Amino acid sequence: MEQQKLPNSTLILVFGIVSIVTCCCYGILGLIFGIIAVVMANKATKVYMESPESYTGFSNVKTGRILAIIGIVLNVLYLIYTIYLFSTLGMDGIQEMQEQILEQYGG
């Protein structure tokens, strides 16, 4: 019997990586990618467990799931930090802080 590639295994891996890379987008964009990757990984794991000898690419699913979980944690932490900044400093305070950082490092 010929083995076929597990559906969405590469996409799960890519979404896991994207969830980590986009954690600085206020924690929302990466959180979405991470949750989607975990849901897809759970479905792919169920398909694989029904017939493991029929599929390849399960290592991509496992790696993507781990990366997605790491991305979810990073995004939740960054989202909490962003909410904290908005609640304490407000939008004006955040803009002033950004201007100070730009002046300090921008020259």
GROMACS elastic network, one bead per residue, 0.5 to 0.9 nm:
[ bonds ]
;  ai    aj funct       b0    kb
    1    53     6  0.86719   500
    1    54     6  0.73559   500
    2    54     6  0.69769   500
    2    55     6  0.86523   500
    3    53     6  0.70683   500
    3    55     6  0.50794   500
    3    56     6  0.64024   500
    4     7     6  0.86907   500
    4    54     6  0.62692   500
    4    56     6  0.61015   500
    4    57     6  0.87176   500
    5     8     6  0.85858   500
    5     9     6  0.77303   500
    5    54     6  0.84624   500
    5    55     6  0.54280   500
    5    57     6  0.58563   500
    5    58     6  0.85974   500
    6     9     6  0.56889   500
    6    10     6  0.87094   500
    6    44     6  0.70287   500
    6    47     6  0.81776   500
    6    48     6  0.73038   500
    6    54     6  0.86937   500
    6    55     6  0.53984   500
    6    56     6  0.57545   500
    6    57     6  0.56476   500
    6    58     6  0.67849   500
    6    61     6  0.85218   500
    7    10     6  0.81971   500
    7    11     6  0.87008   500
    7    44     6  0.68220   500
    7    47     6  0.88458   500
    7    55     6  0.89222   500
    7    57     6  0.87179   500
    8    12     6  0.60396   500
    8    13     6  0.86360   500
    8    40     6  0.75428   500
    8    41     6  0.83596   500
    8    44     6  0.74770   500
    8    61     6  0.82626   500
    9    12     6  0.52536   500
    9    13     6  0.64772   500
    9    14     6  0.88268   500
    9    40     6  0.86537   500
    9    41     6  0.77258   500
    9    44     6  0.74478   500
    9    57     6  0.61764   500
    9    58     6  0.69641   500
    9    59     6  0.83647   500
    9    60     6  0.55694   500
    9    61     6  0.51474   500
    9    62     6  0.89138   500
    9    64     6  0.80132   500
   10    13     6  0.51094   500
   10    14     6  0.62159   500
   10    15     6  0.86344   500
   10    57     6  0.80039   500
   10    60     6  0.62901   500
   10    61     6  0.74964   500
   10    64     6  0.82217   500
   11    15     6  0.60290   500
   11    16     6  0.84598   500
   11    37     6  0.79654   500
   11    40     6  0.88858   500
   11    60     6  0.89297   500
   11    61     6  0.88101   500
   11    64     6  0.84333   500
   12    15     6  0.51494   500
   12    16     6  0.61116   500
   12    17     6  0.86852   500
   12    36     6  0.82575   500
   12    37     6  0.50643   500
   12    38     6  0.77751   500
   12    40     6  0.66247   500
   12    41     6  0.64028   500
   12    60     6  0.73847   500
   12    61     6  0.61279   500
   12    62     6  0.89628   500
   12    63     6  0.86043   500
   12    64     6  0.52646   500
   12    65     6  0.71208   500
   12    68     6  0.83679   500
   13    16     6  0.51090   500
   13    17     6  0.63421   500
   13    18     6  0.86653   500
   13    37     6  0.76778   500
   13    60     6  0.57957   500
   13    61     6  0.63950   500
   13    62     6  0.83749   500
   13    63     6  0.65260   500
   13    65     6  0.73128   500
   13    67     6  0.76454   500
   13    68     6  0.82097   500
   14    17     6  0.51504   500
   14    18     6  0.60995   500
   14    19     6  0.85680   500
   14    37     6  0.85284   500
   14    64     6  0.70895   500
   15    19     6  0.60040   500
   15    20     6  0.87447   500
   15    30     6  0.87864   500
   15    33     6  0.55822   500
   15    34     6  0.65533   500
   15    36     6  0.76230   500
   15    37     6  0.56081   500
   15    64     6  0.72036   500
   15    67     6  0.85521   500
   15    68     6  0.71142   500
   16    19     6  0.51956   500
   16    20     6  0.67096   500
   16    21     6  0.89181   500
   16    30     6  0.88780   500
   16    33     6  0.70365   500
   16    34     6  0.58576   500
   16    36     6  0.89103   500
   16    37     6  0.60162   500
   16    38     6  0.81968   500
   16    63     6  0.81105   500
   16    65     6  0.65092   500
   16    66     6  0.75400   500
   16    69     6  0.77881   500
   16    70     6  0.83167   500
   16    71     6  0.68491   500
   17    20     6  0.53757   500
   17    21     6  0.62963   500
   17    22     6  0.87039   500
   17    33     6  0.89932   500
   17    34     6  0.86811   500
   17    64     6  0.72392   500
   17    67     6  0.61795   500
   17    68     6  0.70702   500
   17    71     6  0.77623   500
   18    22     6  0.59139   500
   18    23     6  0.84413   500
   18    30     6  0.67090   500
   18    33     6  0.68304   500
   18    34     6  0.79581   500
   18    68     6  0.84322   500
   18    71     6  0.81671   500
   19    22     6  0.54695   500
   19    23     6  0.62989   500
   19    29     6  0.74774   500
   19    31     6  0.63695   500
   19    32     6  0.76254   500
   19    33     6  0.51940   500
   19    34     6  0.50643   500
   19    35     6  0.87281   500
   19    37     6  0.85985   500
   19    67     6  0.77405   500
   19    68     6  0.61277   500
   19    69     6  0.88284   500
   19    70     6  0.83372   500
   19    72     6  0.70247   500
   19    74     6  0.87846   500
   19    75     6  0.78672   500
   20    23     6  0.54010   500
   20    24     6  0.86774   500
   20    30     6  0.64937   500
   20    31     6  0.88474   500
   20    33     6  0.89821   500
   20    34     6  0.80590   500
   20    67     6  0.71554   500
   20    68     6  0.72581   500
   20    70     6  0.70442   500
   20    72     6  0.77658   500
   20    74     6  0.71754   500
   20    75     6  0.77479   500
   21    24     6  0.75442   500
   21    30     6  0.74299   500
   21    71     6  0.79847   500
   22    25     6  0.55635   500
   22    26     6  0.85887   500
   22    27     6  0.75619   500
   22    28     6  0.85998   500
   22    29     6  0.64581   500
   22    31     6  0.85382   500
   22    33     6  0.88561   500
   22    71     6  0.84420   500
   22    75     6  0.81998   500
   23    26     6  0.69367   500
   23    27     6  0.51576   500
   23    28     6  0.76652   500
   23    29     6  0.72760   500
   23    30     6  0.51144   500
   23    31     6  0.75014   500
   23    71     6  0.68318   500
   23    72     6  0.83222   500
   23    74     6  0.62593   500
   23    76     6  0.86155   500
   23    78     6  0.69957   500
   23    79     6  0.87398   500
   24    27     6  0.59813   500
   24    28     6  0.87424   500
   24    29     6  0.87364   500
   24    30     6  0.80593   500
   24    74     6  0.88581   500
   24    75     6  0.74991   500
   24    78     6  0.69788   500
   24    79     6  0.88448   500
   25    28     6  0.64865   500
   25    29     6  0.61723   500
   25    30     6  0.71922   500
   25    75     6  0.85328   500
   25    78     6  0.87034   500
   25    79     6  0.89579   500
   26    29     6  0.74854   500
   26    30     6  0.86120   500
   26    75     6  0.77090   500
   26    78     6  0.64917   500
   26    79     6  0.57443   500
   26    81     6  0.88462   500
   26    82     6  0.64549   500
   27    30     6  0.59326   500
   27    31     6  0.61031   500
   27    32     6  0.89119   500
   27    72     6  0.86151   500
   27    74     6  0.77255   500
   27    76     6  0.61755   500
   27    77     6  0.76821   500
   27    78     6  0.53227   500
   27    80     6  0.83067   500
   27    82     6  0.80308   500
   28    31     6  0.51045   500
   28    32     6  0.63798   500
   28    33     6  0.89066   500
   28    75     6  0.68822   500
   28    76     6  0.82284   500
   28    78     6  0.89424   500
   28    79     6  0.70118   500
   29    32     6  0.53203   500
   29    33     6  0.65541   500
   29    34     6  0.87432   500
   29    75     6  0.83679   500
   30    33     6  0.50865   500
   30    34     6  0.60003   500
   30    35     6  0.85715   500
   30    68     6  0.89268   500
   30    71     6  0.67171   500
   30    72     6  0.70978   500
   30    74     6  0.86999   500
   30    75     6  0.61373   500
   31    34     6  0.50508   500
   31    35     6  0.61446   500
   31    36     6  0.85619   500
   31    68     6  0.86875   500
   31    71     6  0.70149   500
   31    72     6  0.52870   500
   31    73     6  0.84365   500
   31    74     6  0.85578   500
   31    75     6  0.55812   500
   31    76     6  0.71563   500
   32    35     6  0.53471   500
   32    36     6  0.62254   500
   32    37     6  0.86164   500
   32    72     6  0.84051   500
   33    36     6  0.51979   500
   33    37     6  0.61096   500
   33    38     6  0.87049   500
   33    68     6  0.76659   500
   33    71     6  0.85166   500
   33    72     6  0.84843   500
   34    37     6  0.50964   500
   34    38     6  0.62358   500
   34    39     6  0.86984   500
   34    65     6  0.83789   500
   34    67     6  0.80909   500
   34    69     6  0.66404   500
   34    70     6  0.83902   500
   34    71     6  0.59599   500
   34    72     6  0.54441   500
   34    75     6  0.87780   500
   35    38     6  0.51724   500
   35    39     6  0.62336   500
   35    40     6  0.85731   500
   35    68     6  0.71780   500
   35    69     6  0.81391   500
   35    72     6  0.71042   500
   36    39     6  0.52457   500
   36    40     6  0.61186   500
   36    41     6  0.84843   500
   36    68     6  0.85904   500
   37    40     6  0.51279   500
   37    41     6  0.59402   500
   37    42     6  0.85806   500
   37    64     6  0.70967   500
   37    65     6  0.65029   500
   37    67     6  0.89716   500
   37    68     6  0.60699   500
   37    69     6  0.87666   500
   38    42     6  0.61719   500
   38    43     6  0.87096   500
   38    64     6  0.80140   500
   38    65     6  0.54927   500
   38    66     6  0.85201   500
   38    68     6  0.62504   500
   38    69     6  0.72341   500
   39    42     6  0.52169   500
   39    43     6  0.64409   500
   39    44     6  0.87217   500
   39    65     6  0.88623   500
   40    43     6  0.51625   500
   40    44     6  0.61360   500
   40    45     6  0.85395   500
   40    61     6  0.87288   500
   40    65     6  0.87137   500
   41    44     6  0.50025   500
   41    45     6  0.59650   500
   41    46     6  0.85919   500
   41    61     6  0.57419   500
   41    62     6  0.74694   500
   41    64     6  0.74948   500
   41    65     6  0.59466   500
   42    45     6  0.50685   500
   42    46     6  0.63271   500
   42    47     6  0.87772   500
   42    61     6  0.87568   500
   42    65     6  0.83229   500
   43    46     6  0.52115   500
   43    47     6  0.63965   500
   43    48     6  0.86958   500
   44    47     6  0.50756   500
   44    48     6  0.60972   500
   44    49     6  0.85853   500
   44    58     6  0.82546   500
   44    61     6  0.72529   500
   45    49     6  0.60278   500
   45    50     6  0.86569   500
   45    58     6  0.77083   500
   45    61     6  0.75019   500
   45    62     6  0.84420   500
   46    49     6  0.51786   500
   46    50     6  0.64087   500
   47    50     6  0.54308   500
   47    51     6  0.69809   500
   47    52     6  0.82151   500
   47    55     6  0.89627   500
   48    51     6  0.55010   500
   48    53     6  0.83294   500
   48    54     6  0.79134   500
   48    55     6  0.65939   500
   48    56     6  0.86981   500
   48    58     6  0.74017   500
   49    52     6  0.54849   500
   51    54     6  0.56831   500
   51    55     6  0.73594   500
   52    55     6  0.57886   500
   52    56     6  0.80633   500
   52    58     6  0.88259   500
   53    56     6  0.79965   500
   55    58     6  0.75476   500
   56    59     6  0.81774   500
   57    60     6  0.54809   500
   57    61     6  0.69137   500
   58    61     6  0.50169   500
   58    62     6  0.63188   500
   58    63     6  0.86251   500
   59    62     6  0.51091   500
   59    63     6  0.60590   500
   59    64     6  0.83688   500
   60    63     6  0.51488   500
   60    64     6  0.58456   500
   60    65     6  0.83799   500
   61    64     6  0.51105   500
   61    65     6  0.60220   500
   61    66     6  0.86316   500
   62    65     6  0.51717   500
   62    66     6  0.63099   500
   62    67     6  0.86908   500
   63    66     6  0.51947   500
   63    67     6  0.61780   500
   63    68     6  0.85064   500
   64    67     6  0.50677   500
   64    68     6  0.59516   500
   64    69     6  0.85693   500
   65    69     6  0.61966   500
   65    70     6  0.86472   500
   66    69     6  0.51774   500
   66    70     6  0.62956   500
   66    71     6  0.85565   500
   67    70     6  0.50680   500
   67    71     6  0.60134   500
   67    72     6  0.85599   500
   68    72     6  0.60380   500
   68    73     6  0.86063   500
   69    72     6  0.50370   500
   69    73     6  0.62952   500
   69    74     6  0.86625   500
   70    73     6  0.52197   500
   70    74     6  0.62326   500
   70    75     6  0.85686   500
   71    74     6  0.51028   500
   71    75     6  0.59692   500
   71    76     6  0.84738   500
   72    75     6  0.50931   500
   72    76     6  0.60282   500
   72    77     6  0.85373   500
   73    76     6  0.52110   500
   73    77     6  0.62126   500
   73    78     6  0.86221   500
   74    77     6  0.51883   500
   74    78     6  0.61487   500
   74    79     6  0.85251   500
   75    78     6  0.50291   500
   75    79     6  0.59224   500
   75    80     6  0.84819   500
   76    80     6  0.61228   500
   76    81     6  0.85479   500
   77    80     6  0.51615   500
   77    81     6  0.62082   500
   77    82     6  0.86471   500
   78    82     6  0.60740   500
   78    83     6  0.85743   500
   79    83     6  0.61382   500
   79    84     6  0.84787   500
   80    83     6  0.51280   500
   80    84     6  0.60929   500
   80    85     6  0.86480   500
   81    84     6  0.50065   500
   81    85     6  0.62096   500
   81    86     6  0.87047   500
   82    85     6  0.50815   500
   82    86     6  0.62229   500
   82    87     6  0.85508   500
   83    86     6  0.51608   500
   83    87     6  0.60457   500
   83    88     6  0.85709   500
   84    87     6  0.51558   500
   84    88     6  0.61010   500
   84    89     6  0.82610   500
   85    88     6  0.53150   500
   85    89     6  0.55497   500
   85    90     6  0.68291   500
   85    91     6  0.85754   500
   85    93     6  0.86066   500
   85    94     6  0.72682   500
   86    89     6  0.55238   500
   86    91     6  0.62282   500
   86    93     6  0.83726   500
   86    94     6  0.74521   500
   87    90     6  0.58232   500
   87    91     6  0.89250   500
   88    93     6  0.85326   500
   89    92     6  0.71731   500
   89    94     6  0.62003   500
   90    93     6  0.53873   500
   90    94     6  0.63678   500
   90    95     6  0.88047   500
   91    94     6  0.51816   500
   91    95     6  0.62479   500
   91    96     6  0.86870   500
   92    95     6  0.51484   500
   92    96     6  0.62080   500
   92    97     6  0.86018   500
   93    96     6  0.50922   500
   93    97     6  0.61356   500
   93    98     6  0.86353   500
   94    97     6  0.50278   500
   94    98     6  0.61982   500
   94    99     6  0.86496   500
   95    98     6  0.50534   500
   95    99     6  0.61859   500
   95   100     6  0.86545   500
   96    99     6  0.50726   500
   96   100     6  0.62327   500
   96   101     6  0.86750   500
   97   100     6  0.51459   500
   97   101     6  0.62930   500
   97   102     6  0.86926   500
   98   101     6  0.50945   500
   98   102     6  0.61591   500
   98   103     6  0.86157   500
   99   102     6  0.50602   500
   99   103     6  0.61368   500
   99   104     6  0.84993   500
  100   103     6  0.51202   500
  100   104     6  0.60375   500
  100   105     6  0.86369   500
  101   104     6  0.50304   500
  101   105     6  0.61132   500
  101   106     6  0.77466   500
  102   105     6  0.53698   500
  102   107     6  0.77234   500
  103   106     6  0.51732   500
  103   107     6  0.58687   500
  104   107     6  0.63014   500
